[in-house]
């Protein structure tokens, strides 16, 4: 099975032993993104809304690098250090996604890398 590594400088570089995304056939598996600015590799803000926006911008950049877009995302997982930010995630996602929305899970976690408030990963299926 052929696996293609997807990489873009428009999203943060991997901070561990993983790829930004891997394509297998028409499916792209996007690694988790936190709210790092791709240029500085620092969190963009302590504000939850700003972090959600940066996470989605980072995911979008990786999706584009793989030849896709948010319209192709079929599964999204959201990790939050505080589930009180769930409403913020919903509101911002409504600006980035349109119907039909991807399947989604939201998971409360104790901590995320670099002290981030939110992380998201996704599965994208390209049109055939």
N, C-alpha and C positions, 0 to 999 in steps of 0.2 A: 504494500500500500504506500503510495507516494504522499509524503508530508512536506508541505511548504511552510517555511518560516515567514511570518509577516512582521515587518518592522517599519517604523516611521520615526523620523526625528521630530514630528509634530506632536508626539506624545512622550511622556517620560520614559527614559530608558529603564529597562528591567533592573531592579535593585536586588536581584538574587539569581538563582540558577533556573531561570524560566524565560520564555519568549513572550513578546507582547501578544502574539496570536499564532495559531497554527491552523493551516488550511489542510483539510483532508477531503478530496472530492469537491462537492459544492458546499461543504460545511466549514465554517471558520469558528474556532473556539478562542474567544477573547479572554485573556488573563484579567484578573482583577486590577482595577485602576483606583488609585486614591487621588486626592486633589493636589497632586504635585504639578507645579508649573514646569513644562518641559524644558525651558531654558535654564532656570535656576535650580531645579530639582528640590524646591522648598514648597511647603504647603502654602496655598494661595491666601488663606485666611483662617481665623478661628471660627468664622461664621458658617453655620450649617448650610444655608442657601448658597453661599459662594462656593463651598466645597462640593455640593451636589452639582452645580453648574460646571465646575472644572472637571469633575469625574466624567460627566456626560460629554464634555468637549474632548477629553482624552479618549474615551471609548469611540467617539465619532471619528477621530483622526485615525485610529487603528482600523476601524471598519472601512473607511475610505481607502486606506493603504492596501486592504485586501480586495478592493473592487466592489465593496458593498456600502450600505447606508443603514440608518436606523430602521428604515422600512423593511429591511431583511432580517432584523433581530427577531428570533422566535422565542428566546428564553433569556430572562434577565434575573440575576440574583443580586439583592441589595443587602449589605451588611451594615448595621448601624450600632454604634456604641451607646446610643440613647434612642429608644423607640419613640420618644417624644418628637423626634424629627421626621417621623413617618409622614405626617401631613405636608411637610416641606418637600419631601421627595415626591409625593403625589402631584403637588402643584407644579413643581419644576418639570417633572416628566411630561405633564400635559402640554408643556411648551415645546418639548423636543420630539415627542412621539405623536402619531395620529392613529386613529383606529384602522385596522384592528391592532390593539395593543399587544405587546408580547406577553407570553406567560411569565409570571414573576413570583418570586419568593422574597420575603423580607425577614431577615434573621438578626436578632439582637446578639451582640458579641461583647465580651469584656474589654477588648482592646483591638486596635488596628495598627499597622505599621506607621511609624513616624507620628503617632498621636492623632491620626486622622479620625474624623467623625463618621465617615462613610466610605465604603468601598463597593464597587459593582463589577461583576463579570457578566459575560453574555455568550450566547450561541447564536450565530448568524448563518442563515442558509441562503445562498445566492440563487437567483432565478435561473432556471435551465432553459 
